[in-house]
Amino acid sequence: MRMPARLSRRSVTATALGALLCGALLHGPQATPAAAATAGPTVTVPPAGSHGFPFLAAAEDLGSYGYTESEYFLSGTATSYVKSGLWTSDGRWNVRASGTAAYKSRLLVRRPTDPAKFNGTVVVEWLNVSGQIDLSPDYWFERDELLRQGYAWVGVSAQAVGVNGGLGEIKGLKGWDPARYGSLVHPGDAFAYDIFSQAGRALRAPNGPDPLGGLPVRTLLADGESQSAGFMTTYVNAVQPVSQVYDGFMVHSNSAVAAPITGVLADTLLMPNPSRIRTDLTVPTFVVLTETDVPGAAVARQPDTASVVHWELAGTAHGDQWAYDLGQPTVEKSAGQAAPSADCAAGSAPFNDGPGHWAMNVALRHLAGWARGGPRPPSGQPLSTVLRDPATGLATGGVRLPDVTVPTRTLTGSRDTTDSGVFCGLYGARDPWNGDADAWDRHDDGDPSDPAFPPTAEPVLSRLYPTHADYVGKVRTAAQRSVDAGYLLPEDATAIVAAAQDSGVGG
């Protein structure tokens, strides 16, 4: 889906794109509330359809990692909720059942082929529909950790846009492959929360074919990124106390205001601002923010507790080069030319290629252990996107991995979006230090390392790192410090050091 709209403003962040992300709430009419009691969901196997594979089927060879992919339909009667009592910023939100409606959605499952490789943890991702189709951003951010550690991953088409379609060329799953998905029914996003609950229940105790192929579930983690993280915030605060389905929550790149419980876009205005995570649950919630997210989410900061931990990642972006490179082939396999496009202006700085995926790998491992009764993850320092290092252009504070402690380029969570599409600002920017030789090195808003006059020259790598061995040694030291602090996994530290050794940096 190539969005024709162009932006003339500069240096936008995910906050300024809030209307776009909330566009995932645009869907057809809500079902009329009924009074029937809900029953457990039924699991069935979909027909082959005209494409012969599920929407969002992985483009990479999962078999080479010892994984298999399959899809299942989930059907039943879902409940909608409305507020009960006053909702405030502390997140201790009560709800009451409002109505019921029939639904039929789907689960996309990736799991180890060998049961002995399964680690007992299932990550259930609320598929993101900001691009008006189902997308799985946190699968891409966490993919290395998921596959090497034997997790099962399940993507849930929880929202109406993913099933019925919205503003994009592809009219949902039903429009993409009527032969496969024509029987699906989504009654509206007021029911999305309970559909997500029922997906979790079906993974523990399926009524029909087992989506996990008999794998014994020990830990069930809920995960949502960006727009889905807004729904995850509301789920944690209002629905988990009622459903008691999930053992832990990953809230990645949410904003200061949670999604409305009604699923109606206009009701966002009625949500507490800020919407913090409640601290009285017995299951943990891990909130991870990128540099892009912090300006719009900082007002919702809260102290870490026994059940809530909050990280802000320096040098990262809401979407980045890693997630794009890993995810785009999968998206294009299903969506082709209708795939959402960043549509950044020609000649502008490239996407951020910072440490977001390294941080999400360790965050996932922390959350899985925490949910099983292990230690709480370490706290992180607050990030400032305003107070930047004048020499490097890097943000100050936050969780700082080797990409920003031993830097070779400027990494930012925002970017110049002049003449760019509406998604461009989510990808941040990078600026290699090469003597201001790039087209965007103009000391203006389009220059990530020096966005304002008077001009400041980019750092000189040979002065920072007089020899290659000096550079590699500093990366090795920084990586080990991050491991010791709990912000980086040992295997990822090894990969970071190996990349430094293979680089030409130094001297």
KELUMVEX-546866 format. One line per field, with one value per residue (C-alpha): residue in three letters; x, y, z. Coordinates in Angstrom, 2 decimals. Layout:
BEGIN
res: ALA;...
x: X;...
y: Y;...
z: Z;...
//
This chain:
BEGIN
res: MET;ARG;MET;PRO;ALA;ARG;LEU;SER;ARG;ARG;SER;VAL;THR;ALA;THR;ALA;LEU;GLY;ALA;LEU;LEU;CYS;GLY;ALA;LEU;LEU;HIS;GLY;PRO;GLN;ALA;THR;PRO;ALA;ALA;ALA;ALA;THR;ALA;GLY;PRO;THR;VAL;THR;VAL;PRO;PRO;ALA;GLY;SER;HIS;GLY;PHE;PRO;PHE;LEU;ALA;ALA;ALA;GLU;ASP;LEU;GLY;SER;TYR;GLY;TYR;THR;GLU;SER;GLU;TYR;PHE;LEU;SER;GLY;THR;ALA;THR;SER;TYR;VAL;LYS;SER;GLY;LEU;TRP;THR;SER;ASP;GLY;ARG;TRP;ASN;VAL;ARG;ALA;SER;GLY;THR;ALA;ALA;TYR;LYS;SER;ARG;LEU;LEU;VAL;ARG;ARG;PRO;THR;ASP;PRO;ALA;LYS;PHE;ASN;GLY;THR;VAL;VAL;VAL;GLU;TRP;LEU;ASN;VAL;SER;GLY;GLN;ILE;ASP;LEU;SER;PRO;ASP;TYR;TRP;PHE;GLU;ARG;ASP;GLU;LEU;LEU;ARG;GLN;GLY;TYR;ALA;TRP;VAL;GLY;VAL;SER;ALA;GLN;ALA;VAL;GLY;VAL;ASN;GLY;GLY;LEU;GLY;GLU;ILE;LYS;GLY;LEU;LYS;GLY;TRP;ASP;PRO;ALA;ARG;TYR;GLY;SER;LEU;VAL;HIS;PRO;GLY;ASP;ALA;PHE;ALA;TYR;ASP;ILE;PHE;SER;GLN;ALA;GLY;ARG;ALA;LEU;ARG;ALA;PRO;ASN;GLY;PRO;ASP;PRO;LEU;GLY;GLY;LEU;PRO;VAL;ARG;THR;LEU;LEU;ALA;ASP;GLY;GLU;SER;GLN;SER;ALA;GLY;PHE;MET;THR;THR;TYR;VAL;ASN;ALA;VAL;GLN;PRO;VAL;SER;GLN;VAL;TYR;ASP;GLY;PHE;MET;VAL;HIS;SER;ASN;SER;ALA;VAL;ALA;ALA;PRO;ILE;THR;GLY;VAL;LEU;ALA;ASP;THR;LEU;LEU;MET;PRO;ASN;PRO;SER;ARG;ILE;ARG;THR;ASP;LEU;THR;VAL;PRO;THR;PHE;VAL;VAL;LEU;THR;GLU;THR;ASP;VAL;PRO;GLY;ALA;ALA;VAL;ALA;ARG;GLN;PRO;ASP;THR;ALA;SER;VAL;VAL;HIS;TRP;GLU;LEU;ALA;GLY;THR;ALA;HIS;GLY;ASP;GLN;TRP;ALA;TYR;ASP;LEU;GLY;GLN;PRO;THR;VAL;GLU;LYS;SER;ALA;GLY;GLN;ALA;ALA;PRO;SER;ALA;ASP;CYS;ALA;ALA;GLY;SER;ALA;PRO;PHE;ASN;ASP;GLY;PRO;GLY;HIS;TRP;ALA;MET;ASN;VAL;ALA;LEU;ARG;HIS;LEU;ALA;GLY;TRP;ALA;ARG;GLY;GLY;PRO;ARG;PRO;PRO;SER;GLY;GLN;PRO;LEU;SER;THR;VAL;LEU;ARG;ASP;PRO;ALA;THR;GLY;LEU;ALA;THR;GLY;GLY;VAL;ARG;LEU;PRO;ASP;VAL;THR;VAL;PRO;THR;ARG;THR;LEU;THR;GLY;SER;ARG;ASP;THR;THR;ASP;SER;GLY;VAL;PHE;CYS;GLY;LEU;TYR;GLY;ALA;ARG;ASP;PRO;TRP;ASN;GLY;ASP;ALA;ASP;ALA;TRP;ASP;ARG;HIS;ASP;ASP;GLY;ASP;PRO;SER;ASP;PRO;ALA;PHE;PRO;PRO;THR;ALA;GLU;PRO;VAL;LEU;SER;ARG;LEU;TYR;PRO;THR;HIS;ALA;ASP;TYR;VAL;GLY;LYS;VAL;ARG;THR;ALA;ALA;GLN;ARG;SER;VAL;ASP;ALA;GLY;TYR;LEU;LEU;PRO;GLU;ASP;ALA;THR;ALA;ILE;VAL;ALA;ALA;ALA;GLN;ASP;SER;GLY;VAL;GLY;GLY
x: 0.00;1.75;0.24;-0.08;-0.09;3.11;4.35;5.86;6.78;10.18;11.60;8.35;8.20;5.74;3.80;3.04;1.91;-0.60;-3.56;-2.15;-1.53;-4.98;-6.28;-6.13;-9.38;-11.18;-13.47;-17.04;-20.01;-19.90;-22.11;-25.19;-24.59;-26.38;-26.84;-25.79;-23.00;-19.71;-18.40;-14.90;-13.49;-13.35;-10.16;-10.36;-8.03;-8.52;-8.94;-5.95;-7.40;-6.22;-2.71;-1.96;-0.34;-1.45;-1.27;2.02;3.58;7.32;9.48;12.54;13.12;11.85;12.70;16.40;15.92;13.99;10.64;7.32;4.55;0.81;-2.47;-5.69;-9.09;-10.50;-14.25;-16.76;-18.60;-16.65;-17.52;-17.13;-16.38;-17.17;-15.76;-16.98;-16.29;-13.74;-10.59;-7.52;-3.86;-2.87;-4.22;-6.40;-9.32;-12.48;-14.74;-18.07;-19.30;-21.32;-22.36;-21.49;-21.02;-19.99;-16.51;-14.12;-10.49;-7.15;-3.89;-0.57;1.74;5.50;6.85;9.79;9.41;11.15;9.19;12.46;13.56;10.48;11.37;7.81;7.10;4.62;4.80;1.36;1.60;-1.36;-0.80;-0.34;-2.72;-1.42;-0.58;-4.17;-3.00;-1.74;1.93;4.17;6.79;7.82;8.34;10.91;12.54;12.71;13.21;16.77;15.88;12.63;14.21;17.47;15.83;12.92;9.95;6.66;5.24;1.58;0.22;-3.42;-5.62;-7.29;-8.56;-11.27;-9.02;-6.86;-9.86;-12.33;-9.98;-9.66;-8.18;-5.61;-5.70;-6.02;-9.39;-8.27;-7.76;-11.19;-10.33;-6.85;-8.03;-11.84;-11.46;-9.39;-10.71;-14.22;-15.81;-14.06;-16.21;-15.01;-17.69;-15.50;-12.63;-14.74;-14.49;-10.77;-9.72;-11.76;-10.74;-7.15;-8.05;-9.72;-6.66;-4.59;-7.10;-7.15;-3.38;-3.57;-6.64;-7.67;-11.17;-10.22;-6.81;-3.96;-2.25;0.92;0.96;0.88;3.68;3.16;2.69;4.50;4.42;2.11;3.37;1.34;3.18;2.23;4.22;3.21;-0.54;-0.88;1.01;-1.76;-4.26;-1.88;-1.77;-5.56;-5.55;-3.09;-4.98;-8.59;-8.87;-6.12;-7.67;-10.85;-9.44;-6.32;-5.07;-1.48;1.59;3.38;3.22;5.59;4.44;6.76;6.56;3.30;2.30;1.12;-2.55;-3.88;-6.37;-10.06;-11.84;-14.72;-12.54;-13.94;-11.28;-13.03;-13.08;-9.30;-10.12;-11.88;-8.90;-6.74;-3.81;-1.34;-2.26;0.23;0.55;-1.22;1.16;-1.08;-1.04;0.65;2.06;4.84;4.72;7.83;7.50;10.18;10.34;12.53;14.00;11.15;8.54;9.95;8.76;5.16;5.31;7.53;4.57;3.47;6.78;6.41;8.78;9.71;8.03;7.96;5.59;6.45;9.80;10.39;13.30;14.07;16.57;19.17;19.93;16.84;13.76;10.13;10.84;14.39;16.59;16.73;12.96;12.50;15.07;13.73;10.04;9.69;10.23;7.49;5.13;5.79;5.30;1.68;0.93;3.13;2.99;0.27;2.76;3.01;5.94;8.06;8.23;11.06;12.20;14.99;18.36;17.31;19.21;18.90;16.91;18.19;20.17;20.76;20.50;16.72;16.72;19.55;17.52;14.32;16.15;17.31;13.98;12.14;14.46;14.10;10.30;10.11;12.20;10.42;7.03;8.23;9.19;12.73;14.38;12.99;14.93;17.25;15.84;16.94;17.74;15.38;16.34;16.57;15.99;16.46;19.81;21.99;25.76;26.89;29.85;28.00;24.35;23.42;20.69;21.74;20.63;18.58;19.74;23.00;24.37;27.72;26.26;25.99;28.78;31.39;29.74;30.66;27.60;24.78;21.61;18.36;14.73;13.46;14.18;13.42;10.14;9.91;8.31;8.05;5.20;3.38;5.34;8.80;9.17;8.86;12.19;14.51;17.81;21.50;24.35;27.73;30.72;32.50;33.52;30.08;30.24;26.59;23.90;21.97;24.97;23.71;23.63;19.85;16.85;17.76;21.20;20.89;24.34;24.13;20.57;21.21;23.66;26.39;27.97;29.68;31.93;31.23;33.58;36.67;36.78;40.55;40.89;38.31;39.90;43.57;43.87;41.50;42.53;41.64;38.16;37.57;38.84;36.48;33.53;34.43;34.62;31.34;29.57;30.70;29.56;26.14;25.99;27.01;24.34;21.63;21.05;22.59;22.66;26.07;25.43;24.49;27.61;29.63;27.93;28.58;32.28;32.56;31.02;33.54;36.37;35.09;34.77;37.38;36.97;40.12;43.37
y: 0.00;3.14;6.01;9.02;11.59;13.62;15.48;18.96;19.18;18.01;15.73;14.01;11.20;8.41;10.85;13.05;9.95;9.03;9.62;7.16;4.49;4.98;4.48;0.81;1.42;2.31;-0.58;-1.51;-1.18;-2.79;-5.78;-5.09;-6.13;-9.27;-10.98;-14.56;-16.16;-16.85;-20.35;-21.69;-21.14;-23.82;-24.47;-25.61;-25.97;-23.47;-24.50;-24.14;-21.13;-19.60;-18.67;-21.97;-20.30;-18.06;-14.29;-13.26;-16.68;-16.40;-15.78;-17.24;-20.97;-21.76;-25.40;-24.55;-23.36;-26.46;-24.67;-25.27;-22.81;-23.48;-21.62;-22.29;-20.67;-19.70;-19.21;-18.68;-15.95;-12.93;-10.46;-6.69;-4.57;-1.07;1.00;0.35;3.24;5.98;5.27;7.22;7.33;4.60;1.94;0.20;0.01;-1.99;-3.22;-4.97;-7.15;-5.19;-7.56;-10.64;-11.42;-14.35;-14.20;-16.27;-15.20;-16.89;-17.87;-17.99;-20.41;-20.94;-23.64;-26.02;-29.16;-31.23;-31.13;-31.53;-28.10;-26.33;-24.25;-24.18;-20.51;-19.25;-15.63;-14.50;-11.36;-9.06;-8.49;-4.85;-3.32;0.24;-0.55;-1.76;-5.39;-7.88;-7.30;-8.92;-6.31;-7.93;-11.28;-9.51;-7.63;-10.78;-13.36;-14.42;-15.06;-16.81;-19.30;-20.04;-20.57;-22.76;-20.49;-20.97;-17.81;-17.21;-14.19;-13.35;-11.45;-9.66;-6.55;-5.95;-4.19;-7.29;-9.48;-7.18;-4.61;-0.88;1.91;-0.16;-1.86;-5.27;-5.60;-7.70;-11.42;-11.90;-9.73;-11.18;-14.79;-15.23;-18.96;-19.34;-16.57;-15.87;-17.54;-15.25;-12.90;-9.97;-8.01;-4.97;-3.96;-3.78;-7.58;-7.69;-7.94;-11.07;-12.58;-12.20;-13.83;-16.72;-17.20;-17.70;-20.15;-22.14;-22.54;-23.98;-26.18;-26.40;-27.44;-29.08;-29.50;-28.35;-25.32;-26.22;-29.85;-31.17;-28.98;-28.52;-24.83;-23.66;-19.89;-17.77;-14.27;-11.56;-9.16;-6.03;-3.33;0.21;0.44;-3.07;-1.91;0.63;-2.21;-4.26;-1.46;-1.51;-5.30;-5.35;-2.73;-3.72;-7.23;-9.34;-8.95;-10.43;-13.03;-14.21;-15.75;-14.56;-14.99;-11.82;-8.89;-7.19;-3.65;-2.37;1.22;2.34;5.98;7.95;7.14;3.60;2.31;2.69;-0.32;0.32;-0.02;3.30;5.77;8.86;7.31;7.69;11.20;9.64;7.57;8.68;10.82;9.54;5.85;4.10;0.37;-0.85;-2.15;-4.54;-7.51;-10.77;-11.13;-8.92;-6.22;-5.09;-1.71;-1.05;2.30;3.32;6.77;7.53;6.79;8.69;12.22;11.04;8.56;10.25;11.77;8.20;7.31;5.54;4.05;0.42;-1.99;-5.69;-6.15;-3.34;-2.49;0.25;0.61;3.47;2.52;5.01;5.04;3.07;3.67;2.59;0.67;0.15;-1.37;-4.74;-5.13;-3.83;-6.16;-9.17;-8.40;-6.85;-10.09;-11.73;-8.79;-8.67;-12.43;-11.88;-8.27;-7.72;-4.14;-3.37;-3.78;-0.69;1.49;3.87;6.09;8.27;11.05;10.26;11.40;11.48;9.69;5.90;4.06;3.68;0.44;0.57;-1.90;-2.28;-6.00;-6.73;-5.05;-6.90;-10.24;-9.72;-8.16;-11.27;-13.58;-11.45;-11.46;-15.22;-15.90;-13.23;-14.71;-18.09;-16.59;-15.54;-12.21;-8.90;-7.31;-4.43;-0.93;1.47;5.17;7.70;8.80;12.40;13.05;16.79;16.77;15.20;14.85;17.81;15.91;12.78;13.80;10.81;11.02;10.97;8.59;5.46;1.87;2.21;-0.70;-0.77;0.93;4.13;3.67;2.88;4.75;4.85;6.77;8.93;6.97;8.80;7.91;10.85;12.02;14.69;13.74;16.51;15.12;11.68;9.28;8.95;5.89;7.33;9.05;5.74;4.44;7.00;7.68;6.90;9.10;7.46;9.55;10.13;13.77;15.14;13.47;12.44;14.31;14.93;16.40;19.97;20.98;21.32;19.25;16.55;15.98;13.45;14.13;17.94;19.19;22.89;25.73;26.55;23.59;20.91;18.48;14.78;12.82;11.37;7.62;7.38;9.83;8.06;4.67;5.04;1.33;-1.45;-3.36;-0.32;-0.22;-3.94;-3.81;-0.98;-2.83;-5.99;-4.08;-2.26;-5.46;-7.23;-4.31;-4.50;-8.24;-7.75;-5.06;-7.32;-5.24;-7.64;-11.40;-13.14;-14.64;-11.22;-9.72;-12.35;-11.34;-7.64;-8.25;-10.44;-7.66;-5.21;-7.59;-7.88;-4.12;-1.76;0.70;2.02;3.50
z: 0.00;-1.14;0.77;-1.54;1.26;1.64;4.67;4.56;8.24;9.43;12.08;13.05;15.57;16.26;18.40;15.41;13.55;16.23;13.99;11.48;14.08;15.52;11.99;12.79;14.67;11.45;10.67;9.93;12.27;15.67;16.30;18.36;22.00;23.05;26.38;25.69;27.73;25.97;25.38;24.70;21.19;18.53;16.55;12.93;9.96;7.10;3.47;1.15;-0.64;-3.90;-2.71;-1.02;2.00;4.87;4.74;6.35;5.76;6.39;3.34;5.08;5.31;8.81;8.29;8.29;11.87;12.88;12.78;11.09;10.23;10.20;10.47;12.34;12.55;15.92;16.33;19.08;20.89;22.11;24.85;24.67;27.73;28.94;31.77;35.27;37.61;37.15;35.13;36.20;35.19;37.66;35.28;37.85;35.49;36.11;33.34;32.97;30.15;27.63;24.88;22.88;19.21;17.05;15.58;13.50;13.20;12.73;14.43;12.57;14.38;14.20;16.50;16.81;14.71;17.37;20.65;22.55;21.26;22.68;25.72;27.10;26.34;23.76;22.62;21.46;19.34;18.76;15.04;14.12;11.55;11.24;7.60;7.11;6.91;9.49;10.36;12.99;14.01;17.27;15.60;13.42;16.29;18.46;15.74;16.62;20.24;19.35;16.95;18.74;22.14;21.06;21.71;19.92;18.35;17.56;15.68;16.38;13.93;16.81;15.04;12.49;9.95;9.62;8.88;7.12;5.61;6.02;3.92;2.02;-1.34;0.31;1.96;4.88;4.95;3.42;0.44;-0.05;-0.35;-0.25;-0.84;2.30;4.52;3.25;6.28;8.78;10.85;12.95;14.83;15.64;17.87;21.02;20.85;20.01;23.65;24.30;20.97;22.15;25.49;23.74;21.54;24.67;26.12;22.90;23.03;26.54;26.02;22.36;21.36;18.08;16.43;18.68;17.11;19.01;17.93;21.48;22.85;26.61;27.43;30.52;30.00;27.86;27.06;25.35;23.05;21.14;19.33;18.37;17.79;19.23;22.33;22.92;22.96;25.11;27.68;27.96;28.02;30.94;32.91;32.26;30.80;32.37;35.84;34.39;32.01;33.89;30.64;30.20;32.39;31.31;28.90;26.48;25.72;22.99;21.71;23.26;23.62;26.63;25.98;25.79;23.22;24.07;25.54;23.12;20.04;18.78;17.63;19.00;22.47;22.67;23.86;26.86;27.95;30.89;29.77;30.73;30.82;33.09;33.77;36.88;39.54;41.46;39.08;39.99;36.45;35.05;32.38;30.50;28.73;26.10;24.30;21.39;20.94;18.51;21.16;24.13;23.26;23.10;25.97;28.55;30.38;31.25;32.92;36.26;38.82;38.31;40.72;41.43;38.46;36.01;34.40;31.84;29.36;27.00;24.30;23.07;19.36;18.35;16.21;16.22;13.03;11.80;9.14;10.91;11.13;7.59;6.05;7.91;7.51;4.08;2.09;4.16;3.68;-0.06;-0.39;0.62;-0.27;-3.32;-4.55;-1.98;0.88;3.13;2.15;4.21;1.11;2.37;0.06;-2.37;-1.10;2.55;5.30;5.50;8.17;11.70;11.94;15.67;18.55;18.85;18.04;20.50;23.24;22.35;22.44;26.01;27.02;25.84;27.74;30.86;30.59;30.08;33.17;35.21;34.34;35.62;38.98;38.12;38.91;37.73;34.85;35.72;35.55;32.85;32.96;31.34;27.84;26.66;22.98;23.55;25.37;22.71;22.68;20.58;19.15;17.99;17.78;19.96;22.59;26.22;28.96;28.43;27.95;26.02;24.01;22.14;19.05;21.10;23.67;21.00;18.11;14.44;13.21;14.48;15.26;15.92;16.44;14.40;10.88;8.34;6.63;4.05;0.88;2.49;3.14;6.43;7.60;6.95;10.32;12.17;10.84;12.43;10.70;10.63;9.47;8.82;9.91;6.65;6.70;5.86;2.45;2.28;0.39;3.61;5.48;5.14;8.83;8.73;9.78;7.27;8.82;11.68;13.11;12.97;12.43;13.11;12.47;13.31;11.49;13.57;11.77;12.11;14.38;12.68;13.20;12.92;15.82;17.94;17.26;16.26;15.42;14.48;17.59;19.70;18.21;18.64;22.20;23.09;21.53;23.44;26.71;26.08;25.09;28.26;30.39;28.75;29.41;33.04;33.46;32.02;28.87;26.33;25.86;25.75;22.32;20.94;22.49;20.61;17.35;18.01;18.66;15.57;13.44;14.88;14.02;10.45;10.05;8.73;11.58;13.24;12.05
//
